Amino acid sequence: MDDFDYILENGISFGKGGQKKADDGKVKTKAKKKKYVTGAHGSGAAIQKAKYRQNRANRHKGKR
């Protein structure tokens, strides 16, 4: 019996996955990383978002 026939008759059995990693407290989202927020990693979308964030942060500075 070759491998193909064996698989047809018995199916494929996948083992259990590895252990889950414990929460190490690191930042998991790009949105919170400094280079992403400031647009420093070179993505055009990130640079555009950084520009909008900067404009929003400076929006009410003249009213003080």
Secondary structure as UniProt FT lines:
FT   HELIX           3..10
FT   HELIX           30..32
FT   HELIX           34..38
FT   TURN            39..41
FT   HELIX           44..57
FT   TURN            58..60
FT   HELIX           61..63
//
